[in-house]
Amino acid sequence: EIQEEPKGLAEAFTIGEKFIGQDKVALVLGDNIFYGNGLGSLLRSKVDVQGAAIFAYPVKDPERYGVVEFDEHKKALSIEEKPQNPKSQYAVPGLYFYDNKVVEYAKKVKPSGRGEKEISSINQMYLEAGMLEVGVMTRGMSWFDTGTVESLDDATEFIRVIQNRQSAMIGCIEEIALERNFINEKALAPLAEKYGKSKYGSYLKDIANHF
């Protein structure tokens, strides 16, 4: 489905209502990149929460993002969208887990002063209902919001350095599926073939040959 006009992230759940059906749902922004040790474990720990789970990452310029305020026990107190005076340094990255109630909540969201239906409004509803968990991303994890040329350039350099140093691809779906036992090594070879002689295809073939 397509959002014809930029009316805010919350609209994704009404546009995608039929797709969601009676299921839980995750929303991730296409220009966000996540990487780091322990990231997979953190995400898996929040998949089956009752209600909603969002994440928090410390940044220098929180006023550019949704901002979550914590108490001393890292329990969320408030969430604000692009505040002029942020109550914390913790931005909310573009990755969200929700139960099926999110569709109902999304229908109640009114446009903000920016004229958009903010995802923070949905998160606030879950917070007020006592059904919001926040996973704090640690210093070993990296988050890039590549919505600007400069940030995209930063992410490109970061990925290039990591991949060259470790001789491993980041975000290789087929390799992840193999390690998580979603597929076996026999299934990997034909998946590699469709990429031909590309660097990605060669990487998958090497994994298939040495697994």
Wavefront OBJ file of the C-alpha trace (Angstrom):
o trace
v 0.000 0.000 0.000
v 1.096 3.576 -0.603
v 0.796 6.672 1.545
v -0.066 9.217 -1.120
v 0.810 12.249 1.029
v 3.228 12.660 3.967
v 0.613 12.570 6.719
v 2.708 10.926 9.417
v 3.891 7.504 10.526
v 0.775 6.676 12.530
v -1.207 6.499 9.290
v 0.758 3.370 8.332
v -1.474 1.293 10.603
v -4.748 2.460 9.081
v -3.402 2.129 5.534
v -2.127 -1.354 6.395
v -5.121 -2.453 8.477
v -6.105 -5.353 6.179
v -2.506 -6.569 5.992
v -2.173 -6.502 9.779
v -5.437 -8.373 10.329
v -5.492 -9.817 13.857
v -1.710 -10.072 14.175
v 0.955 -8.198 16.072
v 2.937 -5.835 13.890
v 6.352 -4.227 13.614
v 7.123 -0.941 11.892
v 10.636 -0.017 10.775
v 11.627 3.069 8.801
v 13.452 2.308 5.571
v 16.156 4.920 6.130
v 17.159 3.596 9.568
v 20.188 1.317 9.955
v 20.870 -0.663 13.137
v 24.013 -2.613 13.975
v 25.789 -3.894 17.035
v 26.601 -6.630 19.490
v 23.535 -7.684 21.494
v 21.074 -5.978 19.162
v 19.407 -9.222 18.098
v 18.927 -10.321 21.706
v 17.446 -6.937 22.643
v 14.943 -7.073 19.786
v 13.947 -10.661 20.491
v 13.347 -9.766 24.146
v 10.678 -7.254 23.084
v 8.887 -9.195 20.340
v 6.306 -10.795 22.638
v 5.609 -7.911 24.996
v 2.007 -7.228 25.941
v 1.206 -3.850 24.420
v 4.018 -1.985 22.705
v 7.795 -1.853 22.695
v 9.911 1.018 21.451
v 13.621 1.700 21.767
v 15.800 4.532 23.001
v 19.215 5.682 21.822
v 21.328 8.558 23.262
v 22.014 11.340 20.727
v 23.534 14.822 20.642
v 20.518 16.425 18.950
v 17.380 14.879 20.489
v 15.241 17.798 19.306
v 15.295 16.228 15.820
v 13.495 13.106 17.039
v 10.827 11.707 19.269
v 12.268 11.886 22.785
v 11.578 9.562 25.711
v 11.959 10.723 29.321
v 12.912 8.146 31.973
v 12.793 7.901 35.727
v 15.789 6.603 37.689
v 14.763 2.999 36.932
v 14.669 3.590 33.150
v 10.872 3.456 33.180
v 9.340 5.746 30.548
v 7.623 8.851 31.915
v 6.819 10.793 28.756
v 7.309 10.881 24.994
v 7.482 14.047 22.916
v 7.846 14.500 19.161
v 10.671 16.867 18.155
v 10.509 18.967 21.355
v 12.171 22.387 21.512
v 13.372 21.589 25.022
v 14.063 17.838 25.210
v 13.650 16.225 28.634
v 16.399 13.699 27.901
v 19.082 12.790 25.378
v 17.262 9.604 24.405
v 15.798 9.605 20.909
v 13.277 7.014 19.744
v 14.643 5.237 16.624
v 12.368 4.216 13.777
v 11.662 0.693 15.034
v 8.446 -0.191 16.847
v 6.661 -3.368 18.022
v 2.905 -3.295 18.678
v 0.065 -5.616 19.547
v -3.108 -5.508 17.430
v -4.573 -2.624 19.413
v -2.313 -0.267 17.457
v -4.844 -0.097 14.611
v -7.531 1.137 16.996
v -5.143 3.664 18.521
v -4.001 4.888 15.104
v -7.591 5.744 14.159
v -7.808 8.029 17.192
v -4.670 10.044 16.384
v -5.286 13.673 15.396
v -2.827 15.634 13.217
v -0.222 17.554 15.184
v 0.819 21.158 14.665
v 3.023 19.860 11.832
v -0.092 18.496 10.129
v 1.001 14.875 10.629
v -0.352 11.938 12.606
v 2.626 11.350 14.854
v 3.817 7.912 15.924
v 4.581 9.496 19.305
v 0.821 9.934 19.825
v 0.342 6.175 19.560
v 3.259 5.540 21.906
v 1.752 8.012 24.377
v -1.541 6.079 24.322
v 0.278 2.867 25.194
v 2.254 4.700 27.870
v -0.916 6.076 29.486
v -2.424 2.578 29.417
v 0.650 1.216 31.208
v 1.422 -1.013 28.222
v 4.663 0.491 26.878
v 8.120 -1.022 27.276
v 11.327 0.716 26.238
v 14.475 -1.148 25.251
v 17.570 1.002 25.757
v 20.246 0.520 23.119
v 23.676 0.315 24.711
v 27.011 1.830 23.674
v 27.843 -1.319 21.727
v 25.011 -0.650 19.292
v 24.896 1.840 16.432
v 21.898 3.584 14.904
v 21.946 5.695 11.751
v 18.993 7.771 10.610
v 20.110 8.258 7.000
v 17.583 10.948 6.145
v 20.278 13.451 5.131
v 23.170 13.244 2.686
v 25.672 13.634 5.510
v 24.178 10.872 7.655
v 23.928 8.542 4.652
v 27.611 9.187 3.961
v 28.446 8.402 7.614
v 26.523 5.129 7.444
v 28.165 4.165 4.154
v 31.652 4.646 5.591
v 30.747 2.792 8.788
v 29.409 -0.244 6.906
v 32.371 -0.231 4.491
v 34.923 -0.253 7.312
v 33.159 -2.971 9.333
v 32.692 -5.244 6.317
v 36.272 -4.844 5.097
v 37.739 -5.416 8.561
v 35.604 -8.435 9.387
v 35.276 -9.887 5.871
v 31.578 -10.350 6.610
v 28.454 -8.829 5.097
v 26.149 -6.790 7.342
v 22.448 -7.495 6.996
v 22.854 -10.602 4.825
v 19.352 -12.062 5.137
v 20.248 -15.491 3.775
v 23.183 -15.884 6.176
v 21.012 -14.833 9.104
v 18.326 -17.334 8.044
v 20.971 -20.079 7.964
v 22.339 -19.224 11.407
v 18.819 -19.069 12.878
v 17.946 -22.445 11.297
v 15.191 -20.977 9.116
v 16.918 -22.652 6.156
v 19.670 -25.276 5.795
v 22.887 -25.246 3.744
v 21.200 -27.104 0.881
v 18.678 -24.298 0.492
v 21.415 -21.639 0.536
v 23.132 -22.664 -2.728
v 20.170 -21.951 -5.062
v 19.541 -18.684 -3.226
v 23.129 -17.665 -3.958
v 22.789 -18.497 -7.661
v 20.208 -15.796 -8.322
v 22.809 -13.128 -7.486
v 25.155 -14.408 -10.179
v 28.781 -13.301 -10.039
v 28.098 -10.283 -7.873
v 30.056 -9.737 -4.656
v 26.942 -10.634 -2.692
v 26.428 -13.850 -4.666
v 30.074 -14.839 -4.207
v 29.790 -14.225 -0.475
v 26.764 -16.521 -0.198
v 28.429 -19.241 -2.278
v 31.484 -19.118 -0.013
v 29.249 -19.553 3.041
v 27.445 -22.478 1.395
v 30.769 -24.151 0.580
v 32.242 -23.771 4.051
v 29.243 -24.140 6.335
l 1 2 3 4 5 6 7 8 9 10 11 12 13 14 15 16 17 18 19 20 21 22 23 24 25 26 27 28 29 30 31 32 33 34 35 36 37 38 39 40 41 42 43 44 45 46 47 48 49 50 51 52 53 54 55 56 57 58 59 60 61 62 63 64 65 66 67 68 69 70 71 72 73 74 75 76 77 78 79 80 81 82 83 84 85 86 87 88 89 90 91 92 93 94 95 96 97 98 99 100 101 102 103 104 105 106 107 108 109 110 111 112 113 114 115 116 117 118 119 120 121 122 123 124 125 126 127 128 129 130 131 132 133 134 135 136 137 138 139 140 141 142 143 144 145 146 147 148 149 150 151 152 153 154 155 156 157 158 159 160 161 162 163 164 165 166 167 168 169 170 171 172 173 174 175 176 177 178 179 180 181 182 183 184 185 186 187 188 189 190 191 192 193 194 195 196 197 198 199 200 201 202 203 204 205 206 207 208 209 210 211
